[in-house]
């Protein structure tokens, strides 16, 4: 008998001033915003890890104030993807994992690696990067132990079991519309982010045992919301993915993938926060699966 994967629908980040008094109740202390968001969604993306190394105490706090079933997606450091452009990244990657990511333990969901629009596909550079990415907690721990002096006295180097680690890549340049890139992701079992926006390529090639969606606003980046027909469309895609199917008519650069009998987990994050649409749209989409 075929099985289905898990569906987690949430928001990208949770600290937004315009949400206060709209999504968040008036007077809710800022320190309780994550707890409130976690009561409404099964997952959120951590954005702060994209901008700089966090402290282990932050990860432990996030872990402690969310329910046992909650999962965090973690944005990888832009220092690697935007500044170093994937060159000489061994130590910075070790610093990232030593900074407290491992403290999320069983609540660690996919790690998102977001690339800027000017980054083109370079097979040699990207394959070298994918080879470095740890696929398990044990591999991540070994990698993290290579951190430099910046993490001395503020690292977290413990794991609670050898759980798998998933990674997903969000690309924003048309040069990635090629078979070679898709084949590379499949070889290393890395997810291709389904990014809904008019500004960047929308590809739905299935490359791993999960699907990672970021809904940025299909008409205006970070602004436009999703009406009922649009949410119905995404719900239909999710139902296919979670059953292990490759939806008919999905935009891709290679033929459809065969049925995966045990389904695929699906993660969906709304990033159209400029007009406080993300929480409402995420709630509406999640209600289609309740």
Phi and psi in degrees as a GROMACS rama.xvg file:
@    title "Ramachandran Plot"
@    xaxis  label "Phi"
@    yaxis  label "Psi"
@TYPE xy
-73.4285  151.926  UNK-2
-117.597  168.899  UNK-3
-119.314  157.819  UNK-4
-83.878  -172.33  UNK-5
-98.6251  148.653  UNK-6
-117.192  124.341  UNK-7
-127.473  118.423  UNK-8
-117.791  128.88  UNK-9
-156.461  -152.448  UNK-10
-127.533  157.135  UNK-11
-93.5148  104.692  UNK-12
79.0986  171.647  UNK-13
-145.694  -5.47489  UNK-14
-103.403  89.995  UNK-15
-134.474  119.877  UNK-16
-55.6629  -43.2049  UNK-17
-63.8861  -16.3881  UNK-18
-76.311  -18.5744  UNK-19
-73.4897  124.095  UNK-20
87.3479  -5.36141  UNK-21
-113.885  -69.1875  UNK-22
-82.8905  -48.6889  UNK-23
-82.2711  137.218  UNK-24
-60.5445  146.781  UNK-25
-55.3402  134.705  UNK-26
85.5073  -3.2549  UNK-27
-66.3913  125.182  UNK-28
-60.5092  141.816  UNK-29
-57.3826  -34.9159  UNK-30
-67.4411  -12.8257  UNK-31
-101.767  3.95918  UNK-32
-66.1083  -41.7315  UNK-33
-62.8996  -44.6971  UNK-34
-58.7613  -41.5634  UNK-35
-65.0386  -46.4844  UNK-36
-61.065  -39.3568  UNK-37
-69.9569  -19.7477  UNK-38
-77.4968  -17.5148  UNK-39
-105.759  -23.1088  UNK-40
-131.415  158.562  UNK-41
-91.1685  -4.98282  UNK-42
-164.566  152.677  UNK-43
-139.628  158.147  UNK-44
-88.757  137.118  UNK-45
-89.3552  114.491  UNK-46
-87.1577  -30.2307  UNK-47
-59.0534  -29.6887  UNK-48
-67.4704  -18.3312  UNK-49
-72.5835  -35.9097  UNK-50
-90.3269  -22.7075  UNK-51
-177.348  164.499  UNK-52
-67.1554  130.318  UNK-53
-88.6479  175.034  UNK-54
-103.05  144.603  UNK-55
-51.4281  -33.1154  UNK-56
-63.9854  -29.9414  UNK-57
-65.7862  -46.9818  UNK-58
-62.451  -40.527  UNK-59
-65.8  -38.6632  UNK-60
-63.8516  -46.5375  UNK-61
-59.4364  -40.0453  UNK-62
-62.9843  -46.1737  UNK-63
-68.9526  -30.8174  UNK-64
-95.0042  4.03644  UNK-65
-112.823  159.467  UNK-66
-69.476  160.509  UNK-67
-58.396  -28.069  UNK-68
-90.1199  -2.37014  UNK-69
-74.3928  150.842  UNK-70
-134.395  137.789  UNK-71
-105.039  132.216  UNK-72
-89.7963  140.396  UNK-73
-118.171  125.357  UNK-74
-79.4118  126.484  UNK-75
-66.7978  158.769  UNK-76
-66.4052  131.102  UNK-77
-69.8414  -16.255  UNK-78
-59.2847  -36.0705  UNK-79
-78.6274  -44.7935  UNK-80
-86.059  -34.083  UNK-81
-104.471  -35.573  UNK-82
-94.7995  -54.3254  UNK-83
-79.3162  -18.668  UNK-84
54.1354  42.4405  UNK-85
67.9733  20.1608  UNK-86
-109.007  136.39  UNK-87
51.7452  54.8158  UNK-88
-106.655  2.57107  UNK-89
-57.077  -50.7252  UNK-90
-70.3927  -45.5306  UNK-91
-57.5638  -34.9769  UNK-92
-67.7101  -39.275  UNK-93
-62.6796  -41.5575  UNK-94
-61.3979  -40.6199  UNK-95
-58.884  -48.3397  UNK-96
-73.7534  -24.9964  UNK-97
-81.0485  -13.1195  UNK-98
-75.1207  -7.18407  UNK-99
133.245  -4.04609  UNK-100
-54.2702  -39.7891  UNK-101
-66.6896  -18.8925  UNK-102
-68.3804  -16.1842  UNK-103
-72.3191  -19.8509  UNK-104
50.8164  -124.398  UNK-105
-70.5816  -9.2806  UNK-106
-93.3112  4.86814  UNK-107
-81.5033  113.536  UNK-108
-93.1052  -154.127  UNK-109
-63.8146  149.22  UNK-110
-99.6818  124.098  UNK-111
-95.6385  124.997  UNK-112
-111.279  107.941  UNK-113
-101.597  130.027  UNK-114
-111.275  146.685  UNK-115
-73.1262  160.725  UNK-116
-59.7104  -25.2868  UNK-117
-84.3566  -7.64703  UNK-118
-77.5585  121.528  UNK-119
-97.1395  159.999  UNK-120
-71.0413  124.882  UNK-121
-130.864  107.626  UNK-122
-57.2521  -46.8508  UNK-123
-60.523  -44.6122  UNK-124
-69.0845  -43.2555  UNK-125
-71.1513  -36.6834  UNK-126
-66.1781  -39.2322  UNK-127
-60.6749  -38.0498  UNK-128
-66.828  -47.1718  UNK-129
-63.2049  -33.005  UNK-130
-64.4319  -29.7609  UNK-131
-80.0067  -23.1093  UNK-132
-68.875  125.971  UNK-133
-71.9744  138.008  UNK-134
-100.98  1.95286  UNK-135
-150.456  164.657  UNK-136
-62.3298  -39.2317  UNK-137
-63.6469  -42.7523  UNK-138
-64.3664  -38.8544  UNK-139
-65.1628  -38.7327  UNK-140
-63.9308  -45.3399  UNK-141
-60.1914  -43.6258  UNK-142
-62.5904  -46.07  UNK-143
-62.7527  -28.7934  UNK-144
-66.7652  -11.0616  UNK-145
-91.7715  18.4526  UNK-146
-65.6311  161.113  UNK-147
-97.0923  -170.333  UNK-148
-65.2398  -19.7891  UNK-149
-63.1977  -23.1851  UNK-150
-101.065  2.25449  UNK-151
-62.5368  125.414  UNK-152
82.9853  -2.82238  UNK-153
-141.785  31.6226  UNK-154
-103.203  162.065  UNK-155
-126.183  112.213  UNK-156
-126.293  59.2296  UNK-157
-137.972  151.527  UNK-158
-136.734  153.914  UNK-159
-115.576  74.7558  UNK-160
96.1811  155.768  UNK-161
-92.6638  72.1677  UNK-162
-78.7963  152.765  UNK-163
-71.8031  154.92  UNK-164
-122.731  130.958  UNK-165
-104.436  149.464  UNK-166
-131.412  147.743  UNK-167
-137.277  141.913  UNK-168
-110.714  130.466  UNK-169
-108.297  116.496  UNK-170
-107.534  153.717  UNK-171
-138.392  26.4906  UNK-172
-136.194  141.641  UNK-173
-65.3535  -16.3422  UNK-174
-64.7323  -15.5804  UNK-175
-82.026  -4.11046  UNK-176
-78.9965  68.6063  UNK-177
-148.729  151.48  UNK-178
-59.8017  -36.8627  UNK-179
-60.0405  -40.3048  UNK-180
-67.8146  -45.7234  UNK-181
-61.7078  -43.6728  UNK-182
-63.0439  -35.516  UNK-183
-66.1315  -44.2024  UNK-184
-61.3345  -42.2728  UNK-185
-65.1742  -37.5832  UNK-186
-60.1027  -38.768  UNK-187
-101.651  5.86543  UNK-188
58.6789  45.092  UNK-189
-102.797  135.996  UNK-190
-76.6149  145.091  UNK-191
-98.6666  119.85  UNK-192
-67.3799  129.204  UNK-193
-85.1173  101.878  UNK-194
-104.991  112.224  UNK-195
-91.3435  106.641  UNK-196
-168.692  154.176  UNK-197
-80.2041  -9.57403  UNK-198
-86.5416  -23.7655  UNK-199
-132.457  166.166  UNK-200
-60.2674  136.59  UNK-201
-107.477  105.071  UNK-202
-123.033  141.353  UNK-203
-123.521  27.285  UNK-204
-62.1476  133.736  UNK-205
-89.1989  120.734  UNK-206
-125.178  -2.3234  UNK-207
-149.971  -171.246  UNK-208
-89.7415  16.4541  UNK-209
-149.056  164.284  UNK-210
-124.297  135.408  UNK-211
-121.899  117.025  UNK-212
-113.31  139.789  UNK-213
-126.201  116.706  UNK-214
-102.069  98.2782  UNK-215
-89.3176  -9.23416  UNK-216
110.421  110.102  UNK-217
-78.5509  -13.1889  UNK-218
-108.433  -41.4498  UNK-219
-138.502  123.927  UNK-220
-55.6731  127.46  UNK-221
66.6312  3.70181  UNK-222
-120.427  -55.1757  UNK-223
-68.1307  143.543  UNK-224
-92.9829  -173.888  UNK-225
-120.223  119.902  UNK-226
-80.0588  179.069  UNK-227
-60.8676  -44.6132  UNK-228
-60.7611  -38.477  UNK-229
-65.343  -42.6663  UNK-230
-67.3461  -35.5486  UNK-231
-61.8641  -39.1344  UNK-232
-62.5294  -46.1779  UNK-233
-67.8474  -34.9072  UNK-234
-63.0349  -38.5088  UNK-235
-64.555  -42.5799  UNK-236
-61.4502  -44.7987  UNK-237
-61.1158  -41.6386  UNK-238
-61.6854  -37.2648  UNK-239
-68.5582  -48.4865  UNK-240
-59.751  -44.4763  UNK-241
-68.4738  -23.0366  UNK-242
-85.0176  -0.433133  UNK-243
87.2422  10.6501  UNK-244
-92.2424  158.517  UNK-245
-106.91  108.572  UNK-246
-56.7122  138.979  UNK-247
-65.4067  134.889  UNK-248
82.008  2.00487  UNK-249
-66.1155  138.036  UNK-250
-68.0019  126.034  UNK-251
-156.089  168.757  UNK-252
-110.236  -0.177979  UNK-253
-137.297  166.749  UNK-254
-59.2068  160.206  UNK-255
-58.2336  151.472  UNK-256
-80.7884  150.616  UNK-257
-67.8326  162.091  UNK-258
-59.9348  134.938  UNK-259
-100.482  112.189  UNK-260
-64.0654  -27.1067  UNK-261
-99.8308  14.6908  UNK-262
75.2247  -176.402  UNK-263
-134.745  141.02  UNK-264
-72.5624  146.299  UNK-265
-128.257  128.026  UNK-266
-116.156  129.282  UNK-267
-130.689  127.242  UNK-268
-127.578  128.178  UNK-269
-88.2029  127.046  UNK-270
-120.604  19.7822  UNK-271
-95.9321  65.4402  UNK-272
-91.7728  -8.3911  UNK-273
-59.5851  -32.7534  UNK-274
-117.429  31.1793  UNK-275
57.1816  37.0873  UNK-276
-88.1423  -27.9874  UNK-277
-56.7407  -52.3425  UNK-278
-61.1091  -40.7822  UNK-279
-67.4341  -42.7979  UNK-280
-66.887  -39.9856  UNK-281
-63.9796  -41.1829  UNK-282
-62.7245  -43.1723  UNK-283
-66.0763  -42.3724  UNK-284
-66.1067  -43.4082  UNK-285
-61.8053  -32.6917  UNK-286
-64.1853  -20.9294  UNK-287
-73.4212  -8.19923  UNK-288
-120.46  9.00862  UNK-289
